[in-house]
Each structure stands twice: as structure tokens, then as C-alpha cells.
């Protein structure tokens, strides 16, 4: 059971890393007219995949990993958008 639980936990984390395809720019105005939802929320666009490949090629593979569980999001205190 321990092996299966570790496998399921790792599989869930790998699946959650897919959210990094939909990162928003850090400098977004508070009341911008930009949509809050992705245009294609199920499958990433070719542009989003190209950005991920650039991160991998540039040696920034850690930027494609989601935050680990039980760690606060990387926002300054009180500024979660």
C-alpha cells in the first residue's frame, strides 16, 4: 500500500505541473481587461508548448514544476491576485 500511495501521490504532482503552461505575467494591472481563464484550458496551445520548450532548453526546467504540496504560493503576503 505504501508503494501505491507514493505512486499516486507522484502521479498527482506530475499532473498538477501541467498548470505551469497557463502562467500569467507577473506585472498584471489589478483591473485589467485580460481574461481570467485560458482560451483553451484543456490542451495548451502551440505557443505555450514553445515557451515550455524554451525554458527546458535554457536550463530553467525547475520553472515547469508546480509548487510542492503544503507550501504557500509564491506571492508577497496580502497580494494574492
N, CA, C and O atoms as CSV, one atom per row, in Angstrom:
chain,resi,resn,atom,element,x,y,z
A,1,UNK,N,N,0.831,-1.198,0.000
A,1,UNK,CA,C,0.000,0.000,0.000
A,1,UNK,C,C,0.868,1.251,0.000
A,1,UNK,O,O,0.509,2.263,-0.601
A,2,UNK,N,N,2.002,1.178,0.670
A,2,UNK,CA,C,2.875,2.345,0.717
A,2,UNK,C,C,3.390,2.680,-0.689
A,2,UNK,O,O,3.463,3.851,-1.062
A,3,UNK,N,N,3.736,1.677,-1.446
A,3,UNK,CA,C,4.214,1.898,-2.808
A,3,UNK,C,C,3.153,2.517,-3.702
A,3,UNK,O,O,3.432,3.445,-4.462
A,4,UNK,N,N,1.926,1.995,-3.606
A,4,UNK,CA,C,0.840,2.534,-4.407
A,4,UNK,C,C,0.510,3.962,-4.001
A,4,UNK,O,O,0.234,4.802,-4.858
A,5,UNK,N,N,0.535,4.241,-2.722
A,5,UNK,CA,C,0.221,5.611,-2.286
A,5,UNK,C,C,1.299,6.580,-2.752
A,5,UNK,O,O,0.986,7.703,-3.147
A,6,UNK,N,N,2.564,6.165,-2.714
A,6,UNK,CA,C,3.644,7.024,-3.208
A,6,UNK,C,C,3.503,7.231,-4.718
A,6,UNK,O,O,3.718,8.336,-5.218
A,7,UNK,N,N,3.142,6.172,-5.441
A,7,UNK,CA,C,2.943,6.291,-6.881
A,7,UNK,C,C,1.802,7.257,-7.192
A,7,UNK,O,O,1.951,8.127,-8.050
A,8,UNK,N,N,0.672,7.117,-6.511
A,8,UNK,CA,C,-0.468,8.000,-6.757
A,8,UNK,C,C,-0.151,9.448,-6.395
A,8,UNK,O,O,-0.585,10.370,-7.085
A,9,UNK,N,N,0.601,9.651,-5.317
A,9,UNK,CA,C,0.987,10.998,-4.926
A,9,UNK,C,C,1.896,11.616,-5.992
A,9,UNK,O,O,1.716,12.779,-6.353
A,10,UNK,N,N,2.858,10.860,-6.493
A,10,UNK,CA,C,3.760,11.361,-7.525
A,10,UNK,C,C,3.003,11.634,-8.829
A,10,UNK,O,O,3.267,12.629,-9.504
A,11,UNK,N,N,2.072,10.759,-9.179
A,11,UNK,CA,C,1.289,10.965,-10.396
A,11,UNK,C,C,0.436,12.228,-10.289
A,11,UNK,O,O,0.307,12.970,-11.263
A,12,UNK,N,N,-0.138,12.476,-9.130
A,12,UNK,CA,C,-0.915,13.693,-8.924
A,12,UNK,C,C,-0.059,14.943,-9.043
A,12,UNK,O,O,-0.492,15.947,-9.610
A,13,UNK,N,N,1.154,14.885,-8.510
A,13,UNK,CA,C,2.055,16.033,-8.611
A,13,UNK,C,C,2.455,16.283,-10.059
A,13,UNK,O,O,2.492,17.432,-10.500
A,14,UNK,N,N,2.753,15.228,-10.800
A,14,UNK,CA,C,3.128,15.381,-12.211
A,14,UNK,C,C,1.972,15.995,-12.999
A,14,UNK,O,O,2.186,16.864,-13.844
A,15,UNK,N,N,0.758,15.547,-12.725
A,15,UNK,CA,C,-0.399,16.126,-13.406
A,15,UNK,C,C,-0.603,17.590,-13.033
A,15,UNK,O,O,-1.009,18.384,-13.883
A,16,UNK,N,N,-0.334,17.968,-11.788
A,16,UNK,CA,C,-0.512,19.361,-11.383
A,16,UNK,C,C,0.543,20.270,-12.002
A,16,UNK,O,O,0.339,21.482,-12.076
A,17,UNK,N,N,1.666,19.710,-12.447
A,17,UNK,CA,C,2.693,20.520,-13.110
A,17,UNK,C,C,2.199,21.059,-14.451
A,17,UNK,O,O,2.773,22.017,-14.971
A,18,UNK,N,N,1.174,20.481,-15.011
A,18,UNK,CA,C,0.608,20.977,-16.264
A,18,UNK,C,C,0.007,22.362,-16.145
A,18,UNK,O,O,-0.203,23.029,-17.158
A,19,UNK,N,N,-0.275,22.807,-14.936
A,19,UNK,CA,C,-0.821,24.153,-14.765
A,19,UNK,C,C,0.197,25.223,-15.111
A,19,UNK,O,O,-0.178,26.372,-15.347
A,20,UNK,N,N,1.475,24.876,-15.147
A,20,UNK,CA,C,2.513,25.861,-15.469
A,20,UNK,C,C,2.473,26.297,-16.926
A,20,UNK,O,O,3.130,27.274,-17.285
A,21,UNK,N,N,1.725,25.607,-17.771
A,21,UNK,CA,C,1.540,26.054,-19.153
A,21,UNK,C,C,0.704,27.332,-19.205
A,21,UNK,O,O,0.758,28.069,-20.189
A,22,UNK,N,N,-0.067,27.594,-18.153
A,22,UNK,CA,C,-1.023,28.697,-18.160
A,22,UNK,C,C,-0.624,29.823,-17.210
A,22,UNK,O,O,-1.493,30.531,-16.701
A,23,UNK,N,N,0.669,30.003,-16.963
A,23,UNK,CA,C,1.124,31.074,-16.081
A,23,UNK,C,C,0.757,32.444,-16.656
A,23,UNK,O,O,0.799,32.660,-17.867
A,24,UNK,N,N,0.398,33.354,-15.762
A,24,UNK,CA,C,0.101,34.725,-16.148
A,24,UNK,C,C,1.342,35.583,-15.938
A,24,UNK,O,O,2.188,35.246,-15.110
A,25,UNK,N,N,1.466,36.686,-16.672
A,25,UNK,CA,C,2.604,37.570,-16.432
A,25,UNK,C,C,2.557,38.136,-15.019
A,25,UNK,O,O,1.478,38.358,-14.469
A,26,UNK,N,N,3.726,38.367,-14.435
A,26,UNK,CA,C,3.787,38.844,-13.051
A,26,UNK,C,C,3.260,40.268,-12.922
A,26,UNK,O,O,2.602,40.590,-11.933
A,27,UNK,N,N,3.532,41.115,-13.888
A,27,UNK,CA,C,3.117,42.524,-13.825
A,27,UNK,C,C,1.792,42.700,-14.553
A,27,UNK,O,O,1.757,43.186,-15.684
A,28,UNK,N,N,0.711,42.308,-13.907
A,28,UNK,CA,C,-0.619,42.447,-14.486
A,28,UNK,C,C,-1.373,43.513,-13.718
A,28,UNK,O,O,-1.456,43.433,-12.492
A,29,UNK,N,N,-1.937,44.529,-14.408
A,29,UNK,CA,C,-2.701,45.558,-13.689
A,29,UNK,C,C,-3.858,44.931,-12.914
A,29,UNK,O,O,-4.432,43.935,-13.356
A,30,UNK,N,N,-4.203,45.508,-11.759
A,30,UNK,CA,C,-5.249,44.896,-10.918
A,30,UNK,C,C,-6.612,44.821,-11.583
A,30,UNK,O,O,-7.360,43.878,-11.326
A,31,UNK,N,N,-6.959,45.782,-12.427
A,31,UNK,CA,C,-8.288,45.781,-13.053
A,31,UNK,C,C,-8.150,45.713,-14.567
A,31,UNK,O,O,-8.822,46.451,-15.287
A,32,UNK,N,N,-7.301,44.849,-15.040
A,32,UNK,CA,C,-7.094,44.742,-16.477
A,32,UNK,C,C,-8.269,44.017,-17.123
A,32,UNK,O,O,-9.031,43.313,-16.460
A,33,UNK,N,N,-8.392,44.208,-18.421
A,33,UNK,CA,C,-9.483,43.558,-19.147
A,33,UNK,C,C,-9.064,42.183,-19.656
A,33,UNK,O,O,-9.809,41.541,-20.397
A,34,UNK,N,N,-7.881,41.731,-19.264
A,34,UNK,CA,C,-7.414,40.411,-19.684
A,34,UNK,C,C,-8.306,39.332,-19.063
A,34,UNK,O,O,-8.695,39.439,-17.899
A,35,UNK,N,N,-8.625,38.307,-19.831
A,35,UNK,CA,C,-9.491,37.246,-19.284
A,35,UNK,C,C,-8.795,36.487,-18.161
A,35,UNK,O,O,-7.576,36.314,-18.171
A,36,UNK,N,N,-9.595,36.037,-17.189
A,36,UNK,CA,C,-9.049,35.276,-16.068
A,36,UNK,C,C,-8.881,33.800,-16.410
A,36,UNK,O,O,-8.133,33.090,-15.739
A,37,UNK,N,N,-9.562,33.340,-17.436
A,37,UNK,CA,C,-9.488,31.945,-17.833
A,37,UNK,C,C,-8.704,31.816,-19.127
A,37,UNK,O,O,-8.705,32.723,-19.959
A,38,UNK,N,N,-8.045,30.697,-19.287
A,38,UNK,CA,C,-7.283,30.444,-20.505
A,38,UNK,C,C,-8.231,30.257,-21.684
A,38,UNK,O,O,-9.359,29.792,-21.520
A,39,UNK,N,N,-7.761,30.625,-22.873
A,39,UNK,CA,C,-8.585,30.471,-24.069
A,39,UNK,C,C,-8.854,28.998,-24.353
A,39,UNK,O,O,-9.954,28.631,-24.767
A,40,UNK,N,N,-7.857,28.161,-24.133
A,40,UNK,CA,C,-8.007,26.719,-24.301
A,40,UNK,C,C,-7.534,26.047,-23.011
A,40,UNK,O,O,-6.361,25.688,-22.905
A,41,UNK,N,N,-8.422,25.870,-22.029
A,41,UNK,CA,C,-7.987,25.365,-20.718
A,41,UNK,C,C,-7.691,23.865,-20.669
A,41,UNK,O,O,-7.187,23.385,-19.653
A,42,UNK,N,N,-7.983,23.116,-21.720
A,42,UNK,CA,C,-7.771,21.669,-21.677
A,42,UNK,C,C,-6.428,21.284,-22.275
A,42,UNK,O,O,-5.665,20.543,-21.655
A,43,UNK,N,N,-6.134,21.769,-23.455
A,43,UNK,CA,C,-4.879,21.448,-24.135
A,43,UNK,C,C,-4.112,22.738,-24.378
A,43,UNK,O,O,-4.682,23.694,-24.903
A,44,UNK,N,N,-2.827,22.794,-24.009
A,44,UNK,CA,C,-2.058,24.014,-24.239
A,44,UNK,C,C,-1.887,24.294,-25.730
A,44,UNK,O,O,-1.846,23.379,-26.552
A,45,UNK,N,N,-1.789,25.575,-26.051
A,45,UNK,CA,C,-1.596,25.972,-27.438
A,45,UNK,C,C,-0.150,25.712,-27.856
A,45,UNK,O,O,0.707,25.426,-27.019
A,46,UNK,N,N,0.107,25.812,-29.145
A,46,UNK,CA,C,1.470,25.611,-29.660
A,46,UNK,C,C,2.418,26.658,-29.080
A,46,UNK,O,O,3.586,26.366,-28.826
A,47,UNK,N,N,1.924,27.864,-28.874
A,47,UNK,CA,C,2.755,28.928,-28.293
A,47,UNK,C,C,3.154,28.588,-26.854
A,47,UNK,O,O,4.305,28.792,-26.469
A,48,UNK,N,N,2.223,28.078,-26.066
A,48,UNK,CA,C,2.523,27.711,-24.681
A,48,UNK,C,C,3.511,26.550,-24.623
A,48,UNK,O,O,4.370,26.516,-23.741
A,49,UNK,N,N,3.401,25.612,-25.538
A,49,UNK,CA,C,4.344,24.500,-25.584
A,49,UNK,C,C,5.723,25.001,-25.994
A,49,UNK,O,O,6.736,24.524,-25.481
A,50,UNK,N,N,5.768,25.967,-26.923
A,50,UNK,CA,C,7.052,26.533,-27.346
A,50,UNK,C,C,7.738,27.256,-26.192
A,50,UNK,O,O,8.958,27.176,-26.052
A,51,UNK,N,N,6.968,27.960,-25.366
A,51,UNK,CA,C,7.546,28.643,-24.202
A,51,UNK,C,C,8.119,27.619,-23.231
A,51,UNK,O,O,9.195,27.830,-22.671
A,52,UNK,N,N,7.416,26.522,-23.029
A,52,UNK,CA,C,7.918,25.472,-22.131
A,52,UNK,C,C,9.198,24.851,-22.680
A,52,UNK,O,O,10.120,24.563,-21.916
A,53,UNK,N,N,9.266,24.642,-23.982
A,53,UNK,CA,C,10.484,24.091,-24.590
A,53,UNK,C,C,11.657,25.053,-24.449
A,53,UNK,O,O,12.791,24.621,-24.245
A,54,UNK,N,N,11.394,26.357,-24.557
A,54,UNK,CA,C,12.452,27.356,-24.374
A,54,UNK,C,C,12.984,27.315,-22.947
A,54,UNK,O,O,14.188,27.445,-22.727
A,55,UNK,N,N,12.089,27.134,-21.978
A,55,UNK,CA,C,12.526,27.036,-20.584
A,55,UNK,C,C,13.405,25.811,-20.389
A,55,UNK,O,O,14.420,25.876,-19.696
A,56,UNK,N,N,13.020,24.694,-20.996
A,56,UNK,CA,C,13.831,23.478,-20.891
A,56,UNK,C,C,15.187,23.656,-21.565
A,56,UNK,O,O,16.215,23.265,-21.011
A,57,UNK,N,N,15.191,24.243,-22.754
A,57,UNK,CA,C,16.441,24.426,-23.490
A,57,UNK,C,C,17.354,25.434,-22.802
A,57,UNK,O,O,18.577,25.332,-22.890
A,58,UNK,N,N,16.762,26.399,-22.121
A,58,UNK,CA,C,17.549,27.421,-21.432
A,58,UNK,C,C,18.029,26.998,-20.056
A,58,UNK,O,O,18.645,27.794,-19.347
A,59,UNK,N,N,17.760,25.769,-19.666
A,59,UNK,CA,C,18.206,25.280,-18.364
A,59,UNK,C,C,17.318,25.709,-17.206
A,59,UNK,O,O,17.756,25.708,-16.055
A,60,UNK,N,N,16.081,26.073,-17.497
A,60,UNK,CA,C,15.155,26.511,-16.455
A,60,UNK,C,C,14.036,25.494,-16.259
A,60,UNK,O,O,12.864,25.865,-16.184
A,61,UNK,N,N,14.387,24.237,-16.179
A,61,UNK,CA,C,13.375,23.180,-16.039
A,61,UNK,C,C,12.614,23.296,-14.729
A,61,UNK,O,O,11.463,22.866,-14.652
A,62,UNK,N,N,13.220,23.860,-13.707
A,62,UNK,CA,C,12.520,23.997,-12.413
A,62,UNK,C,C,11.324,24.932,-12.511
A,62,UNK,O,O,10.408,24.849,-11.692
A,63,UNK,N,N,11.317,25.820,-13.502
A,63,UNK,CA,C,10.179,26.727,-13.684
A,63,UNK,C,C,8.947,26.002,-14.212
A,63,UNK,O,O,7.848,26.557,-14.208
A,64,UNK,N,N,9.125,24.776,-14.662
A,64,UNK,CA,C,7.992,23.993,-15.149
A,64,UNK,C,C,7.361,23.135,-14.054
A,64,UNK,O,O,6.337,22.490,-14.282
A,65,UNK,N,N,7.962,23.127,-12.877
A,65,UNK,CA,C,7.420,22.341,-11.767
A,65,UNK,C,C,6.416,23.167,-10.967
A,65,UNK,O,O,6.625,24.359,-10.745
A,66,UNK,N,N,5.351,22.545,-10.544
A,66,UNK,CA,C,4.365,23.202,-9.691
A,66,UNK,C,C,4.921,23.316,-8.273
A,66,UNK,O,O,5.878,22.630,-7.914
A,67,UNK,N,N,4.309,24.190,-7.475
A,67,UNK,CA,C,4.720,24.306,-6.088
A,67,UNK,C,C,4.425,22.995,-5.369
A,67,UNK,O,O,3.383,22.383,-5.602
A,68,UNK,N,N,5.325,22.563,-4.504
A,68,UNK,CA,C,5.058,21.321,-3.777
A,68,UNK,C,C,3.865,21.490,-2.831
A,68,UNK,O,O,3.517,22.614,-2.469
A,69,UNK,N,N,3.245,20.393,-2.435
A,69,UNK,CA,C,2.111,20.493,-1.516
A,69,UNK,C,C,2.509,21.105,-0.179
A,69,UNK,O,O,3.644,20.950,0.273
A,70,UNK,N,N,1.582,21.790,0.437
A,70,UNK,CA,C,1.733,22.389,1.768
A,70,UNK,C,C,2.778,23.495,1.807
A,70,UNK,O,O,3.344,23.772,2.864
A,71,UNK,N,N,3.039,24.126,0.672
A,71,UNK,CA,C,3.944,25.269,0.607
A,71,UNK,C,C,3.112,26.455,0.143
A,71,UNK,O,O,2.364,26.331,-0.827
A,72,UNK,N,N,3.222,27.615,0.816
A,72,UNK,CA,C,2.433,28.773,0.400
A,72,UNK,C,C,2.780,29.194,-1.028
A,72,UNK,O,O,3.904,28.971,-1.477
A,73,UNK,N,N,1.833,29.797,-1.745
A,73,UNK,CA,C,2.112,30.247,-3.106
A,73,UNK,C,C,3.195,31.327,-3.116
A,73,UNK,O,O,3.407,31.990,-2.100
A,74,UNK,N,N,3.875,31.514,-4.235
A,74,UNK,CA,C,4.993,32.456,-4.291
A,74,UNK,C,C,4.569,33.903,-4.477
A,74,UNK,O,O,5.122,34.598,-5.329
A,75,UNK,N,N,3.613,34.367,-3.709
A,75,UNK,CA,C,3.164,35.742,-3.775
A,75,UNK,C,C,3.565,36.455,-2.491
A,75,UNK,O,O,3.666,35.819,-1.441
A,76,UNK,N,N,3.800,37.783,-2.556
A,76,UNK,CA,C,4.040,38.517,-1.320
A,76,UNK,C,C,2.801,38.469,-0.422
A,76,UNK,O,O,1.678,38.348,-0.911
A,77,UNK,N,N,3.007,38.561,0.857
A,77,UNK,CA,C,1.890,38.470,1.814
A,77,UNK,C,C,0.850,39.536,1.519
A,77,UNK,O,O,1.178,40.716,1.391
A,78,UNK,N,N,-0.400,39.118,1.414
A,78,UNK,CA,C,-1.512,40.048,1.190
A,78,UNK,C,C,-1.704,40.469,-0.251
A,78,UNK,O,O,-2.570,41.301,-0.522
A,79,UNK,N,N,-0.943,39.937,-1.182
A,79,UNK,CA,C,-1.050,40.367,-2.578
A,79,UNK,C,C,-1.406,39.220,-3.508
A,79,UNK,O,O,-0.947,39.188,-4.649
A,80,UNK,N,N,-2.197,38.303,-3.053
A,80,UNK,CA,C,-2.611,37.197,-3.907
A,80,UNK,C,C,-3.670,37.716,-4.857
A,80,UNK,O,O,-4.691,38.254,-4.428
A,81,UNK,N,N,-3.424,37.552,-6.164
A,81,UNK,CA,C,-4.316,38.105,-7.193
A,81,UNK,C,C,-5.168,37.093,-7.711
A,81,UNK,O,O,-5.989,37.366,-8.587
